[in-house]
Structures are given as structure tokens and as C-alpha cells.
Amino acid sequence: MAASIRQEIQQHIEQVGYLQPAVHQPVHAPFPDEISHDFYRALLRSDHDVGGQPDVPIPWQEKEEEQWELNTYVTCEVLAWRGVWNAEERRRRMNADLGQTQYLGHPYYGRWLISAARVMVDKQHATLNELIDKIDEVKARYESGA
Amino acid sequence: MSMHHVEKITGVGDPQCFEGEAGKPRFKEGDRVRIKDRPDIFYTRCQMFTRGAIGEVAVVTHESVPPEDEAWENEQAPAEWFYIVRFRMQDLWGDYPSTYPNDTLQTEFSERWLEPA
């Protein structure tokens, strides 16, 4: 019984976290004179991993890297050795270029992975249709259990 | 990253490959510096929470291409000095508890972000 109470309490604490006040203002292609200087600066602010942004407290958790995460890391380093990008361009792509929704939405190595795919397409090491075909092929193989 | 740059760093390391390229550092250890609040567009490594704050140069670290250039593969841009600057936590966060007046935070800047304070 005690265990389930603890679980309920955990869920409760988590749920309270979602009640953190936030101001959401619907905006879609506003007229130029609706944009204040302050808001323009906020719009241009890029996401990055150097810290300092306000956020709700998140629990500290130890997590070992999974195999796909290690593979992603190695792939990104190999792309550097082959001259595709340097570490700063990688950070720019995975922290700033993704935009806030994807930056906050992906797992950490998910951002590395999507940025690696993007740089290959941007610099024409693979075409987008080659990438789409490959994802499609792997997905079909995975779903068939082969 | 250009293959030219890959060749430049191979066996030497990055940022070691930029040694001797940035001339004389403008600041030295112990200098008080203010972080410039330059326009934000596309990319920087200069943390927002340090803008306008005053700190002290803790270490003159190395020479390298500034992040805003490096992030677009512009490894041929002029290298500049990088510094680790130490701030009092109270100077960075308005609501920092006065119970811990000695707490500090150190972070890194390229020279163009610093001015004498």
C-alpha cells in the first residue's frame, strides 16, 4: 500500500509542475507595427545549451547511454573527421537552428541525430529522397520483424 | 568544416592549431571586464545571463576562431583570444540568496564580447 501512495505522490508532484504559469499569446504573421523591439529581440533569441534560461525544476537522473545514442555520437564525430562539420557548426544546428519546439521536444541525442541527417542533406552528401527511401526501407524491415 | 581545416588540426589539435595567430591579448588575469550586450541573431555562445555583468578575468585561455564564425565553417576567420571570466553569483542573479556571498560562476568568452570595466 505504501508503495502505491508514493507513486501517487510522485505523479501529483509531477502534475503540479505542469501548472507552472505560462503566457501563451496566439501569433500568426503579425503586421510589422505589432512587433515591439522587446518582442523582436525575444523572437531572434536562439536556443542553445549554455544555460541560464528560466525553467521549472527537473529531477536529477542518472542515465547510461543507449546503443543508438553512442552510435549517434560516433557518427557525428566521424562527420567532423571527414570535414562535413566542426563542433561549433554541429552545436549551431542542433541547438539554434532546430527552433524551440524541436529543441525542447527531442531527447538530447535525438537533436544530434536529426542534425546529422540535416547536414548530410544540406551539403548534398545524400539527397532528401535517398534519406526518405532509406527510412522507409528500414521501417518496413523493422515492422516485418526481419 | 573545410578539409583544409581538417589538415590544419590533424596531429596538432583544435584550438592548439591557432596558437600565435591572435597577437597580444587585450586583457590579463585579474582585469575587471564587462560583458557587451551585442545584438542576438542566429548564433552565439555568449550567455544571455552574463550580458552587462561585470566579472574578473580568471584565465587567459587560448586563441581560436570566434564561435559566430566557426559555426558557419569560417575557420579562416581571424583567431582571437578567449578568456574564462569569474562572476559573483549575486551579480548574475537578482534573487541569489545572500547566505552564500562567496559563490562564483566561471564561463568563457571570446575577446570581442569583453570591454574594460
HADDOCK unambig.tbl for C-alpha pairs under 7 A between the chains (distance, minus, plus):
assign (segid A and resid 44 and name CA) (segid B and resid 40 and name CA) 6.47 0.50 0.50
assign (segid A and resid 44 and name CA) (segid B and resid 41 and name CA) 5.77 0.50 0.50
assign (segid A and resid 45 and name CA) (segid B and resid 40 and name CA) 6.20 0.50 0.50
assign (segid A and resid 45 and name CA) (segid B and resid 41 and name CA) 6.89 0.50 0.50
assign (segid A and resid 46 and name CA) (segid B and resid 42 and name CA) 6.27 0.50 0.50
assign (segid A and resid 46 and name CA) (segid B and resid 43 and name CA) 6.45 0.50 0.50
assign (segid A and resid 50 and name CA) (segid B and resid 47 and name CA) 6.33 0.50 0.50
assign (segid A and resid 52 and name CA) (segid B and resid 49 and name CA) 6.04 0.50 0.50
assign (segid A and resid 81 and name CA) (segid B and resid 6 and name CA) 6.89 0.50 0.50
assign (segid A and resid 83 and name CA) (segid B and resid 1 and name CA) 4.72 0.50 0.50
assign (segid A and resid 83 and name CA) (segid B and resid 2 and name CA) 5.51 0.50 0.50
assign (segid A and resid 83 and name CA) (segid B and resid 3 and name CA) 5.20 0.50 0.50
assign (segid A and resid 83 and name CA) (segid B and resid 6 and name CA) 6.22 0.50 0.50
assign (segid A and resid 84 and name CA) (segid B and resid 1 and name CA) 5.41 0.50 0.50
assign (segid A and resid 85 and name CA) (segid B and resid 1 and name CA) 4.33 0.50 0.50
assign (segid A and resid 86 and name CA) (segid B and resid 1 and name CA) 5.14 0.50 0.50
assign (segid A and resid 86 and name CA) (segid B and resid 73 and name CA) 6.99 0.50 0.50
assign (segid A and resid 88 and name CA) (segid B and resid 67 and name CA) 6.41 0.50 0.50
assign (segid A and resid 88 and name CA) (segid B and resid 70 and name CA) 5.96 0.50 0.50
assign (segid A and resid 88 and name CA) (segid B and resid 71 and name CA) 4.66 0.50 0.50
assign (segid A and resid 89 and name CA) (segid B and resid 70 and name CA) 6.68 0.50 0.50
assign (segid A and resid 89 and name CA) (segid B and resid 71 and name CA) 3.87 0.50 0.50
assign (segid A and resid 89 and name CA) (segid B and resid 72 and name CA) 5.94 0.50 0.50
assign (segid A and resid 89 and name CA) (segid B and resid 73 and name CA) 6.73 0.50 0.50
assign (segid A and resid 92 and name CA) (segid B and resid 43 and name CA) 6.52 0.50 0.50
assign (segid A and resid 92 and name CA) (segid B and resid 71 and name CA) 6.04 0.50 0.50
assign (segid A and resid 96 and name CA) (segid B and resid 43 and name CA) 6.61 0.50 0.50
